[in-house]
Amino acid sequence: MQKIPVLDLSPEIDALWDELNTAIQGVLRSGQFIMGPNVRAFEATVAEYLGVKHAIGVNSGTDALVIGLRALGIVPGDEVITSPFTFFATAESINAVGATPVFVDIDPTTYNLDPDLIEGRITSRTRAILPVHLYGQAAAMTPILAIAERHGLKILEDVAQAIGGTYQGQKLGTLGHAGAFSFFPSKNLGAYGDGGLIATNDDNVAATARMLRVHGAQRKYYNEAIGYNSRLDELQAAILRVKLPHLDRWNDSRRQVAARYNKWLNQVSGLVVPQPSPWAEHVYHQYTIRVLAGQRDIVQQRLTDEGIATMIYYPVPVHRLPVYRDLNYTLPQAEIAAAEVLSLPIWPDMPTATQERVVQVLGKVMR
C-alpha cells in the first residue's frame, strides 16, 4: 500500500541539498551562531520581499506574537479581539502579555474572523485586533482595518500560515501595524527547527521588538525592560536564506495542486471544497475540505486505513479548550467547522499520481 503523508519535505530538501549543505557548513566554520551575518542578511531580504521597513527575527512564531503585542503597547488589563478557530498560540500570546483574548466567530467560507461581528465585541478595554490568515487565506482586512481606525485599535496580523499570500495585491503581514510570522518546519517557508519574525513599518515598534528579543536591552548588559531570550538562530537564518527565493514558486505550485483538488472533488457529494476569495491570493498552507453530515471522523479513519494521512486543524475551537471553557462562549460557526474540517495532503510539486490516489480513495470512501 502506498502511504501518503500530509506533507512531504523530501523533494524540497533533495532539490536544495547542495545549497543547504554549503549554507550550514558556512555557519559552522564561521563560529558565529547567535545574531550573526545570516540573521542580518535574512532580515534585510525578507523585509524587501514583504515590502516593509523592518523585519525582526525571533525564536518562534509564538514569540513573534508575544513580542509583537508588547511592541504595539498591549499591557495587562487590555482586551484583544481574535479568532477562536486557530492554533492555541494566537490566544495564548494575548494571555502571555497579561491581556484578555476576546473571541469573535468566524466566516464559514474563509474560516477567518467575521468582520460583521467585531464591533459588537469592542469595549472600553479593547486595544487591538489580532486577525489570523488561516490555512493561507487572507482575512477580510478592508473592513477590519476600517473598524480599527474608527476605534483607535492596533492590528497585529497572525501570518503563521500565510507567508507570501496577498490581500488586494499587498503582502499579508504588512497591512496592519505589524505582522507575526512562523518558520516552523511545516510552514510554506519553514526552517529546520523553530523560528519566527515580526514585520512592521513603524520605527518605534521595530525598536521595541529588537530590544525585547534580547532581554529588554538596546545595549548589552544595560537592560531597560523585562524581555525575552528570543533570537532567530543563525543556522536557521542561513537555511531560510536558501529557501526564500523559492517561496513564490512553491506557493504557485500549491495553488496548482489546490486547483486540481477543487476540480476533482467539487462534484463529490458530502464534501465542501475551499473557495479562494477574489480579493486575496491563497497560498494553501493547508488544503482543507469540509466533510458534512457528521461523517468527518469516519472518513478520516477510512483514509488512514488506506494509507492516506490527513489532519484536523483544529478539532477543538480555542474557546472550548479547558483553559477558556469557563468563559462560556458560544460561537457556532467555529464549533461547526471544528467538527467538519479535514486537511488533505498538499506540498509543492506534489506528484499528480499521488494526488489522484487521494482523490480516488476519498471518492470511494464518500460513496
C-alpha positions in Angstrom: 0.0 0.0 0.0 1.3 3.4 -1.0 1.4 5.6 2.1 0.8 9.3 1.5 1.9 11.8 4.2 0.1 15.1 4.8 3.4 16.9 3.9 6.5 15.6 2.2 9.6 17.8 2.7 12.0 15.4 0.9 11.6 16.9 -2.6 12.5 20.3 -1.3 15.4 19.0 0.7 16.7 16.9 -2.2 16.5 19.9 -4.7 18.3 22.3 -2.4 20.7 19.7 -0.8 24.0 21.3 -2.1 22.9 24.9 -1.3 21.7 23.8 2.2 24.9 22.0 2.9 27.0 24.9 1.8 25.0 27.3 4.0 25.1 25.1 7.0 28.8 24.4 6.7 29.4 28.2 6.3 27.8 28.9 9.6 29.7 26.1 11.3 33.0 27.3 10.0 32.3 30.9 10.9 31.9 30.2 14.6 29.1 32.8 14.7 26.0 31.1 15.9 23.9 33.9 17.5 22.7 37.1 15.8 25.3 36.8 13.0 25.5 37.9 9.4 22.9 35.4 8.2 20.3 36.8 10.6 21.0 40.3 9.4 21.0 39.3 5.7 17.8 37.3 6.1 16.0 40.2 7.9 17.0 42.6 5.1 16.0 40.2 2.3 12.6 39.2 3.8 11.9 42.9 4.6 12.4 43.7 0.9 10.3 40.7 -0.1 7.4 41.8 2.1 7.8 45.4 1.3 8.3 46.7 4.8 10.9 48.8 6.5 11.7 46.4 9.3 11.9 42.6 9.8 12.9 41.3 13.2 13.9 37.7 13.6 12.8 35.9 16.7 12.8 32.4 18.1 9.4 31.3 17.1 6.0 32.3 15.7 4.6 32.3 19.2 7.4 34.8 20.3 6.6 36.9 17.3 3.0 37.2 18.6 4.0 37.9 22.2 6.7 40.4 21.3 4.6 41.9 18.6 1.8 42.6 21.1 4.1 44.1 23.6 5.8 46.3 20.9 2.3 47.6 20.0 1.8 48.6 23.6 -0.6 45.9 24.8 -0.4 45.7 28.5 -2.1 43.8 31.4 -5.8 44.6 31.6 -6.2 45.2 27.8 -8.5 43.2 25.6 -7.5 41.9 22.2 -10.1 40.6 19.7 -9.2 37.4 17.9 -10.4 34.3 16.2 -11.5 31.1 18.1 -10.5 29.0 15.2 -6.7 28.9 15.1 -3.8 27.3 16.9 -3.7 27.9 20.6 -0.7 30.2 20.4 -2.7 33.0 19.0 -4.8 33.3 22.1 -2.0 32.2 24.4 0.2 35.1 23.3 -2.5 37.5 24.4 -2.7 36.0 27.8 1.1 35.9 28.0 1.3 39.7 27.9 -1.4 39.9 30.6 -4.2 40.9 28.3 -7.5 39.1 27.7 -8.5 37.4 24.4 -12.0 38.2 23.2 -13.2 35.7 20.7 -15.4 36.6 17.7 -16.9 33.9 15.5 -15.6 33.1 12.0 -16.8 33.4 8.5 -17.7 29.9 7.4 -16.2 30.2 4.0 -12.8 31.6 4.9 -12.6 30.3 8.5 -11.3 33.7 9.4 -12.7 36.5 11.7 -16.2 37.6 10.6 -15.8 41.4 10.4 -19.5 42.0 10.8 -19.3 40.6 14.4 -16.2 42.5 15.6 -17.7 45.9 16.7 -20.2 44.2 18.9 -17.4 42.8 21.0 -15.4 46.1 21.4 -15.4 47.5 24.9 -13.6 50.4 26.7 -10.7 48.0 27.3 -10.2 46.8 23.7 -6.8 47.9 22.4 -6.1 45.6 19.4 -7.4 43.1 16.8 -5.4 40.0 16.1 -6.8 38.5 12.8 -5.5 35.1 11.6 -4.9 34.3 8.0 -5.8 30.7 8.4 -4.7 27.9 6.1 -3.0 30.6 3.9 -6.3 32.5 3.2 -6.4 36.2 4.0 -8.8 37.6 6.5 -11.2 40.3 5.3 -8.7 43.1 6.0 -10.5 46.1 4.5 -13.4 46.1 7.0 -11.1 45.0 9.8 -8.8 47.9 9.1 -11.7 50.3 8.9 -13.0 49.1 12.3 -9.6 49.5 13.8 -9.3 53.0 12.5 -12.7 54.0 13.8 -11.9 52.8 17.3 -8.2 53.6 17.5 -7.2 50.0 17.7 -3.9 48.3 16.8 -3.7 45.4 14.4 -1.3 42.5 14.7 -1.7 40.1 11.8 -1.1 36.4 12.5 0.6 35.3 9.3 2.0 32.0 10.6 0.3 30.0 7.9 0.2 32.6 5.1 3.7 34.0 4.2 3.7 35.1 0.6 -0.1 35.4 0.5 -1.6 38.8 -0.6 -4.7 40.9 0.0 -5.7 43.2 -2.8 -2.1 42.9 -4.1 -0.4 43.7 -0.7 1.6 41.0 1.1 -0.1 39.7 4.2 1.6 40.8 7.4 2.1 44.4 6.0 -1.5 45.7 6.2 -1.8 46.2 10.0 0.6 47.8 12.4 2.7 44.6 12.5 2.7 41.0 11.3 3.8 37.9 13.1 5.3 35.0 11.1 6.3 31.5 11.9 9.1 29.4 10.3 8.0 26.1 11.9 9.3 23.3 9.6 5.9 22.6 8.1 5.2 26.2 7.1 5.3 27.4 3.4 8.7 28.9 4.3 9.9 26.6 7.0 13.2 26.4 8.9 14.6 23.1 10.1 13.8 24.0 13.7 11.9 26.9 15.3 11.9 30.4 14.0 9.8 33.5 13.7 9.7 37.1 12.5 7.9 40.4 13.2 7.4 42.7 10.2 6.5 46.4 10.6 6.8 49.8 9.0 6.7 51.5 12.4 10.2 52.5 13.7 9.2 52.5 17.3 7.5 49.1 17.1 10.7 47.7 15.4 13.0 49.2 18.0 10.9 47.9 20.9 10.7 44.4 19.3 14.5 44.4 18.8 15.0 45.3 22.4 12.6 42.8 23.8 14.1 39.9 21.9 17.4 40.3 23.7 16.3 40.6 27.3 15.0 44.1 27.0 18.3 45.7 26.3 19.2 48.0 23.4 22.8 47.8 24.7 24.2 44.6 26.1 24.1 44.5 29.9 22.0 47.7 30.1 18.6 46.2 30.4 15.6 48.6 30.2 12.7 46.2 30.3 11.8 42.6 31.2 12.3 40.9 27.8 13.0 37.5 26.3 15.7 35.3 25.0 14.2 35.2 21.6 16.7 35.4 18.8 16.4 33.8 15.4 19.1 31.2 15.2 22.0 31.9 12.8 21.8 28.4 11.4 18.1 28.7 10.8 18.6 32.1 9.2 21.1 30.6 6.8 18.6 27.8 5.8 15.8 30.4 5.3 18.1 32.5 3.1 18.5 29.4 0.8 14.7 28.8 0.8 13.2 32.3 0.5 14.0 32.7 -3.3 11.9 29.6 -4.0 8.8 30.7 -1.9 6.8 32.3 -4.7 7.2 29.3 -7.0 6.3 26.9 -4.1 3.2 28.9 -3.4 2.2 28.9 -7.1 2.7 25.1 -7.1 0.5 24.8 -4.0 -2.2 26.8 -5.8 -2.0 24.4 -8.8 -2.4 21.4 -6.5 -5.4 23.0 -4.9 -6.9 23.8 -8.2 -6.7 20.1 -9.2 -8.2 19.1 -5.9 -11.1 21.6 -6.4 -11.7 20.3 -10.0 -11.7 16.7 -9.0 -13.6 17.0 -5.7 -16.1 19.7 -6.5 -18.7 17.2 -7.5 -18.2 14.7 -4.7 -21.4 14.6 -2.6 -21.0 15.4 1.1 -17.8 17.5 0.7 -17.3 21.2 0.5 -14.0 22.3 -1.1 -12.2 25.6 -0.2 -13.3 28.7 -2.1 -10.5 31.3 -2.5 -11.6 34.9 -2.2 -11.4 37.0 -5.4 -9.6 39.8 -3.4 -6.9 37.6 -2.0 -4.2 35.2 -3.2 -4.4 32.0 -1.2 -1.2 30.1 -0.5 -2.7 26.9 0.7 -0.6 26.1 3.7 -3.4 23.6 4.1 -5.9 22.3 1.6 -8.9 21.9 3.9 -12.3 20.5 3.0 -15.5 20.1 5.0 -17.0 16.6 5.4 -20.7 17.0 6.1 -23.4 15.1 7.9 -21.2 14.2 10.9 -19.0 11.9 8.8 -15.6 13.6 9.2 -14.1 11.3 11.8 -15.3 8.2 9.9 -13.9 9.5 6.6 -10.6 10.3 8.2 -10.3 6.8 9.7 -11.1 5.2 6.4 -8.4 7.3 4.6 -6.0 6.3 7.3 -6.8 2.7 6.7 -5.9 3.2 3.0 -2.6 4.7 3.9 -3.5 8.4 3.4 -2.7 10.7 6.2 -4.9 13.7 7.0 -5.0 16.3 9.8 -7.7 18.1 11.6 -6.9 21.8 12.1 -8.5 22.2 14.7 -10.6 19.6 16.5 -11.4 21.9 19.4 -12.1 25.6 18.8 -9.9 27.7 21.2 -12.9 28.9 23.3 -13.8 25.3 24.0 -10.3 24.4 25.3 -10.1 23.7 29.1 -8.2 26.9 29.7 -11.0 29.0 28.3 -14.1 26.8 28.8 -15.3 28.6 31.8 -15.7 31.8 29.8 -18.9 30.2 28.3 -18.6 31.4 24.8 -21.0 30.0 22.1 -19.5 30.5 18.7 -21.5 28.3 16.4 -19.5 28.7 13.1 -16.2 27.9 14.8 -17.8 24.9 16.5 -19.3 23.5 13.3 -16.0 24.0 11.5 -14.1 22.1 14.2 -16.5 19.1 13.6 -16.2 19.2 9.8 -12.8 20.3 8.6 -10.3 17.8 7.2 -6.9 18.8 5.7 -5.7 16.6 2.8 -2.1 16.0 1.7 -0.5 19.0 0.0 3.0 20.2 -0.8 4.8 21.9 -3.7 5.3 19.7 -6.7 3.1 17.0 -5.2 3.0 14.3 -7.9 -0.2 14.3 -9.9 -0.4 10.5 -9.5 -0.2 10.8 -5.7 -2.9 13.4 -5.7 -5.1 11.3 -8.0 -4.8 8.4 -5.5 -6.0 10.7 -2.6 -9.0 11.8 -4.8 -9.7 8.2 -5.9 -9.8 6.9 -2.3 -11.7 9.8 -1.0 -14.3 9.4 -3.7 -14.6 5.7 -2.9 -15.0 6.5 0.8 -17.7 9.1 0.2 -19.9 6.7 -1.9 
